[in-house]
């Protein structure tokens, strides 16, 4: 966590150079299942923090609860159409209870570091038809609780279309070199998120989404299906508070997730 704040402080002088320019509408990755095609204004910094996240997953044999806090994403606008990202989770706690014996196993730790670039190809402010390319890599800095145990990589292709009347469509195809369940080696995972964004007022917006991801792990193939509903409230041009819920749609998916967070632009 200390390193992330040191990075933010180091980026402050760069952000100050852009203060004299009129900023675009605040572009946020939070909340929701998808990823936007818009990018951060050149020279500005956006910090997004997941303050709390609870996920529950259960079957006939066990129940697993995962709590995360301090899920931070720092985004820097490098050019009008390009941004860099660094993400890290400060704390995660996983508790698994065996339904038959009642035995409880728990573990806590930090998450992996994720670095990414997002290159917008059309309308970096997200207006009209906007599309971007976003390669990323995850670095194995985390522990056994919420870390993958090895590096991973992937590519996203966020697309959004403003259809007017406060409505927008989103589609985010994705393909990953995901880390195997045994934390050694990689396999292919792929899928997409589709959603509908809507404005409830000048300051309040929402998104309804569905996600389908295929994971070809050698220990067992699975297809995760999720539905999500999220809301973001922007009390000012440079700040947002958000909340969201996700629900699993099949046996391969977590039963439910609730999260909330904050975004600040500098």
C-alpha positions in Angstrom: 0.0 0.0 0.0 2.9 2.4 0.9 4.4 1.8 -2.5 1.2 2.7 -4.3 0.9 6.0 -2.5 4.6 6.8 -3.3 3.8 6.2 -6.9 0.8 8.6 -6.7 2.9 11.3 -5.1 5.5 11.0 -7.8 2.8 11.4 -10.5 1.4 14.6 -8.9 3.7 17.0 -10.8 2.7 15.4 -14.1 -0.9 15.8 -13.3 -0.4 19.5 -12.3 0.7 20.3 -15.9 -2.8 19.4 -17.1 -4.8 21.4 -14.6 -5.1 24.5 -16.8 -6.8 22.5 -19.6 -10.5 21.8 -19.5 -10.9 18.1 -18.5 -13.1 15.6 -20.2 -15.9 13.9 -18.4 -14.6 11.7 -15.7 -13.7 8.3 -17.2 -13.8 5.5 -14.6 -13.1 1.7 -14.6 -15.3 1.3 -11.6 -17.9 0.0 -11.0 -19.2 -3.0 -13.0 -17.9 -6.1 -14.7 -16.8 -4.4 -17.9 -13.9 -2.1 -18.9 -14.5 1.3 -20.6 -13.0 2.3 -24.0 -12.4 5.9 -22.8 -9.0 7.0 -21.5 -7.7 9.5 -18.9 -6.8 13.0 -20.1 -3.2 13.5 -20.9 -1.2 14.4 -17.8 -3.9 13.6 -15.4 -4.0 10.9 -12.7 -7.1 8.9 -11.7 -7.0 6.8 -8.5 -9.7 4.2 -8.0 -10.0 2.3 -4.7 -12.3 -0.6 -3.9 -13.0 0.1 -0.2 -14.8 -3.2 0.4 -15.6 -6.4 -1.6 -17.3 -9.6 -0.3 -17.8 -12.7 -2.5 -19.6 -15.9 -1.4 -19.3 -19.2 -3.2 -20.8 -22.5 -1.9 -21.7 -26.0 -3.0 -22.7 -29.2 -1.3 -19.3 -29.7 0.3 -18.0 -26.2 1.3 -18.7 -22.5 1.6 -16.0 -19.9 0.8 -16.1 -16.2 1.7 -13.6 -13.8 0.3 -13.1 -10.3 1.7 -11.0 -7.7 0.0 -10.1 -4.1 0.9 -7.8 -1.5 -0.7 -8.2 -2.7 -4.2 -6.3 0.2 -5.8 -5.9 1.2 -9.5 -3.7 4.2 -10.5 -4.3 5.5 -14.1 -2.1 8.0 -15.8 -2.9 9.8 -19.1 0.2 9.5 -21.3 -1.4 11.0 -24.4 -4.8 12.1 -25.7 -5.6 8.4 -26.6 -3.3 6.5 -24.3 -3.1 5.7 -20.6 -1.0 3.5 -18.3 -2.4 1.6 -15.3 -1.0 0.0 -12.2 -3.3 -2.0 -9.9 -2.8 -3.8 -6.6 -5.0 -5.2 -3.8 -3.7 -4.3 -0.3 -5.6 -7.0 1.7 -7.6 -10.2 1.0 -9.0 -12.8 3.4 -10.3 -16.2 2.3 -12.3 -18.4 4.7 -13.5 -21.9 3.7 -15.8 -24.0 5.8 -16.3 -27.7 5.2 -20.0 -28.5 5.4 -19.5 -32.1 6.5 -16.9 -31.8 9.2 -17.3 -28.1 10.2 -13.6 -27.5 9.8 -12.5 -24.0 8.9 -9.5 -23.0 6.8 -8.5 -19.3 6.4 -5.7 -17.4 4.8 -4.9 -13.7 4.4 -2.5 -11.7 2.3 -1.9 -9.1 -0.4 -2.7 -9.4 -4.1 -0.7 -9.4 -7.3 0.4 -6.3 -9.2 -1.3 -5.7 -12.6 0.1 -3.3 -15.2 -1.7 -2.3 -18.4 -1.9 0.1 -21.3 -5.1 1.3 -22.9 -4.9 2.7 -26.4 -8.1 4.3 -27.6 -8.7 4.1 -31.3 -11.8 6.2 -31.6 -13.3 9.0 -29.3 -11.1 8.8 -26.2 -13.8 10.6 -24.2 -16.1 7.7 -24.7 -18.7 9.6 -26.8 -20.3 8.2 -30.0 -18.6 5.0 -31.1 -15.5 4.4 -28.9 -13.1 1.4 -29.1 -9.8 0.6 -27.4 -7.1 -2.0 -27.2 -5.9 -3.0 -23.7 -3.0 -5.5 -23.1 -2.2 -6.3 -19.5 0.2 -8.4 -17.4 -0.1 -9.5 -13.8 3.0 -9.9 -11.7 3.1 -12.5 -8.9 3.6 -10.2 -5.9 0.7 -11.6 -3.9 0.5 -14.4 -1.4 -1.4 -17.7 -1.5 -4.7 -16.2 -0.3 -5.6 -14.0 -3.3 -2.4 -14.1 -5.5 -2.1 -16.3 -8.6 1.4 -17.6 -7.8 2.8 -16.9 -11.3 2.7 -14.1 -13.9 -0.3 -13.9 -16.3 -1.3 -11.8 -19.3 -4.2 -10.9 -21.5 -5.8 -8.6 -24.0 -9.1 -6.7 -23.8 -11.0 -5.0 -26.6 -13.4 -2.5 -25.0 -16.2 -1.1 -27.2 -18.9 1.3 -26.3 -21.7 3.0 -28.4 -23.7 6.0 -27.2 -27.2 5.5 -28.4 -28.7 8.7 -27.0 -31.3 9.5 -24.4 -28.7 8.7 -21.7 -28.2 5.1 -22.9 -25.0 3.4 -24.0 -24.0 -0.1 -25.0 -20.8 -1.9 -24.1 -19.0 -5.0 -25.2 -15.6 -6.2 -23.9 -14.2 -9.3 -25.5 -11.2 -10.7 -23.6 -8.6 -13.5 -24.0 -6.1 -14.4 -21.2 -3.0 -16.5 -20.5 -4.4 -17.5 -17.1 -2.4 -19.1 -14.3 -3.2 -22.8 -13.6 -5.1 -23.7 -10.5 -1.9 -25.4 -9.1 -0.1 -22.0 -9.5 2.3 -23.3 -12.0 1.9 -22.9 -15.8 -0.8 -21.3 -17.9 -3.9 -22.0 -19.9 -6.3 -20.1 -22.1 -9.3 -18.3 -20.7 -11.7 -16.2 -22.9 -15.0 -14.6 -22.9 -16.8 -11.2 -23.0 -18.9 -8.7 -21.0 -22.0 -7.0 -22.5 -23.9 -4.3 -20.8 -26.3 -1.4 -20.9 -25.4 1.9 -19.3 -28.1 4.5 -18.3 -28.2 7.9 -16.7 -30.6 8.5 -13.9 -29.6 12.1 -13.5 -26.7 14.4 -14.2 -24.8 12.9 -11.2 -26.1 9.4 -10.9 -25.6 6.6 -13.5 -26.1 2.8 -13.6 -25.1 -0.2 -15.6 -26.7 -3.6 -16.2 -24.2 -6.2 -17.4 -23.7 -9.9 -18.1 -20.4 -11.7 -18.3 -19.5 -15.1 -19.8 -15.9 -16.4 -19.3 -14.6 -19.8 -20.4 -11.6 -21.2 -18.3 -9.7 -24.2 -19.7 -7.7 -25.0 -16.6 -6.1 -28.5 -16.8 -7.7 -29.5 -13.5 -11.2 -28.9 -14.9 -12.8 -26.7 -17.5 -15.5 -24.3 -16.4 -17.7 -21.5 -17.8 -18.4 -18.7 -15.4 -21.6 -16.7 -16.0 -22.4 -13.5 -14.0 -25.1 -10.8 -14.0 -24.3 -7.4 -12.5 -26.0 -4.2 -11.4 -23.9 -1.2 -10.4 -24.4 2.6 -9.7 -22.0 5.5 -9.7 -22.7 8.9 -8.1 -20.5 11.9 -9.0 -20.9 14.7 -6.5 -18.2 16.7 -8.4 -16.4 16.6 -11.8 -13.4 14.8 -10.3 -15.0 12.3 -7.8 -17.2 9.3 -7.8 -18.7 7.0 -5.2 -20.0 3.6 -6.4 -21.7 0.4 -5.3 -22.5 -2.8 -7.1 -23.7 -6.4 -6.9 -23.0 -9.5 -9.0 -24.9 -12.8 -9.1 -23.8 -16.1 -10.4 -25.9 -17.7 -13.1 -24.6 -21.2 -13.0 -22.8 -23.7 -10.8 -19.4 -22.7 -12.0 -19.9 -19.1 -10.7 -19.7 -17.4 -7.3 -23.1 -17.2 -5.7 -22.9 -13.4 -5.1 -20.7 -10.4 -4.7 -21.2 -7.0 -3.1 -18.7 -4.2 -3.4 -18.3 -0.4 -3.0 -15.5 2.1 -3.7 -14.4 5.6 -4.6 -12.7 7.3 -7.6 -10.7 10.6 -7.5 -9.1 12.5 -10.4 -6.1 14.8 -9.9 
